[in-house]
Amino acid sequence: MVIILSIEPQIPSARYVGKSILHDPRYKLTISPGKKPTILVIKQMKNALSFLFTAQGTPLLYAGDEFGNSQSGNNNCYCQDNEIGWVDWRGLTKNVNIYEYVCKMIAFRKSHSILHYNDKLSTLDRFGHSCPDLSYHSEEAWKINLDGNSRHIGIMYCGNKPEEISKDTFDPDYIYIAYNMHWEEHMFDLPVLPKEKKWKALNF
């Protein structure tokens, strides 16, 4: 399977327009009591969840994160036995779209072993796919921008667990994720794939 993961994919001529909807200093992820989250807040939450479920290691969600339980923005309420510290389960109904997104991201992660590989990724062609298991990119494919002020990066995972590759099928996963934490749009050149494969935008 070959995919590019994004929240709002736009891929004209094999290029990706990365829109910044996370880490914008003008916005917070807090949902005001009694109000529905704005479209922007929902996008920010989905971006944060995408970061979490496509990262190596074990994803950790705090109770209620799966449906946007924000505790009114209070991140230090462990000692308060009141409504600030309680999980408001009514949010599961109010923010069902966020909950459904979490379910889809869990399923996506489980179906692609390269996203939860048991061993450390090497940035080498360890699986024999003519592509490293982990590679970093920027506006240009295969070239990472190491400038300290850079706020965007492309990451590509390639491979499967050895036991998942049959003798008759040689079909590794290629997963490209464009991260843009900048308030400006950035163009990402996608790495060239083998001739029989094409990039497909994933949009839950």
C-alpha positions in Angstrom: 0.0 0.0 0.0 1.2 3.5 -0.9 -0.3 6.5 0.8 0.3 10.1 1.9 -1.2 11.0 5.2 -2.8 14.4 5.6 -5.8 16.2 7.1 -6.7 18.2 4.0 -4.7 16.7 1.1 -4.2 18.6 -2.1 -1.8 16.9 -4.5 -1.6 18.7 -7.8 1.2 17.2 -10.0 2.5 14.9 -7.3 3.1 17.8 -5.0 1.6 18.3 -1.6 0.4 21.6 -0.2 0.9 21.4 3.6 -1.5 23.7 5.5 -0.6 24.7 9.0 -3.4 23.9 11.4 -1.4 22.9 14.4 0.9 24.8 16.7 -0.4 28.1 15.6 0.2 30.4 18.6 -3.1 32.2 18.0 -5.2 29.2 18.9 -5.7 26.7 21.7 -7.2 23.2 21.8 -9.6 24.2 24.6 -13.3 23.6 24.1 -15.4 26.1 26.0 -18.0 24.6 28.3 -21.4 24.2 26.7 -20.0 25.0 23.2 -19.2 22.9 20.2 -15.6 23.0 19.0 -14.9 25.2 16.0 -13.8 23.7 12.7 -10.3 25.0 13.4 -10.1 23.4 16.8 -11.4 20.0 15.4 -8.6 20.2 12.7 -6.0 20.9 15.4 -7.2 18.0 17.4 -7.1 15.7 14.4 -3.6 16.9 13.6 -2.4 16.2 17.1 -4.0 12.8 17.0 -2.3 12.1 13.7 1.1 13.0 15.2 0.4 10.6 18.0 -0.8 7.6 16.1 1.9 7.7 13.4 4.8 8.1 15.8 7.0 5.2 16.8 6.4 3.8 20.3 3.2 3.3 22.3 0.5 6.0 21.8 -0.8 7.3 25.1 -4.2 9.0 25.4 -5.4 10.6 28.6 -9.0 9.6 29.6 -11.4 11.6 27.4 -8.8 12.7 24.8 -10.5 10.4 22.3 -13.5 12.7 22.2 -12.0 16.1 23.0 -12.4 16.3 26.8 -10.4 19.4 27.5 -11.1 20.1 31.2 -11.7 23.7 30.1 -8.0 24.1 29.4 -6.9 23.0 32.9 -3.9 20.7 32.6 -3.2 20.5 36.3 -6.4 19.2 37.8 -5.2 15.8 39.2 -6.0 16.9 42.8 -9.4 18.4 42.1 -12.3 16.1 42.8 -14.8 18.2 41.0 -16.1 18.8 37.5 -12.8 20.2 36.4 -11.0 16.9 36.9 -13.9 14.6 36.0 -14.4 13.2 32.5 -17.5 14.6 30.9 -18.8 11.6 29.0 -21.4 13.7 27.3 -18.5 14.8 25.1 -18.7 11.4 23.4 -22.0 12.4 21.9 -21.1 16.0 21.2 -17.8 15.3 19.6 -18.5 11.9 18.0 -16.5 13.0 14.9 -13.3 13.2 16.9 -14.0 9.8 18.5 -14.6 8.3 15.1 -11.3 9.8 13.8 -9.5 8.2 16.8 -11.0 4.8 15.9 -9.9 5.2 12.3 -6.3 6.2 13.3 -6.1 3.2 15.6 -7.2 0.9 12.8 -4.8 2.6 10.4 -1.9 2.2 12.8 -2.7 -1.5 13.5 -2.9 -2.3 9.7 0.6 -0.9 9.0 3.3 -2.7 11.0 6.0 -0.2 9.9 4.2 2.4 12.2 4.7 0.1 15.2 7.8 -1.9 14.4 9.3 -3.7 17.4 12.9 -2.7 16.5 14.5 0.7 16.1 14.2 2.0 12.5 17.6 2.3 10.9 17.3 4.8 8.0 18.8 2.0 5.9 17.3 -0.4 3.3 17.0 -3.2 5.9 14.1 -4.9 4.2 15.5 -5.0 0.6 12.9 -2.6 -0.9 15.5 -0.3 -2.4 14.3 2.3 0.0 15.2 3.0 3.7 12.8 2.0 6.4 12.8 5.7 7.5 13.7 8.8 5.6 13.4 12.5 6.0 12.4 15.1 3.4 11.5 18.7 3.0 10.4 20.8 0.0 12.7 18.6 -2.0 12.4 14.8 -1.7 15.4 13.1 0.0 16.7 16.5 1.2 16.0 17.5 4.8 16.0 21.1 5.9 18.1 21.3 9.1 17.7 25.0 9.5 16.9 25.7 13.1 14.0 27.9 12.0 12.4 25.2 9.8 8.8 24.3 10.8 8.0 21.6 8.3 9.3 18.1 7.5 8.3 15.1 5.4 8.8 11.6 6.8 8.5 8.4 4.8 8.2 4.9 6.2 8.9 1.9 4.0 8.5 -1.7 4.8 6.6 -4.5 6.6 7.4 -6.9 9.3 9.4 -9.8 7.6 6.7 -12.3 8.7 4.1 -10.3 6.8 5.8 -10.5 3.4 4.9 -13.7 1.6 7.2 -15.4 -0.9 4.8 -14.7 -3.7 4.1 -11.0 -2.8 6.7 -8.3 -2.5 4.5 -5.3 -1.6 5.9 -3.1 1.1 4.1 -0.2 2.6 5.2 3.3 1.6 3.8 5.9 4.0 4.6 9.6 3.6 3.6 12.1 6.2 3.9 15.8 5.7 4.2 17.8 8.9 3.7 21.6 8.6 3.8 23.5 11.8 4.4 26.8 10.0 1.7 29.5 9.6 2.5 29.5 5.9 1.9 26.9 3.2 4.8 24.8 2.0 5.2 22.5 -1.0 6.5 19.0 -0.5 7.9 17.1 -3.5 6.9 13.4 -3.0 9.6 10.7 -3.5 9.4 8.8 -6.8 7.9 5.4 -6.3 8.4 2.2 -8.3 6.7 2.4 -11.7 3.7 0.2 -10.6 2.9 2.3 -7.6 1.2 5.7 -7.2 0.7 7.9 -4.2 -2.8 8.0 -2.7 -4.0 10.7 -0.4 -5.5 9.5 2.9 -8.4 11.7 4.1 -10.5 10.4 7.0 
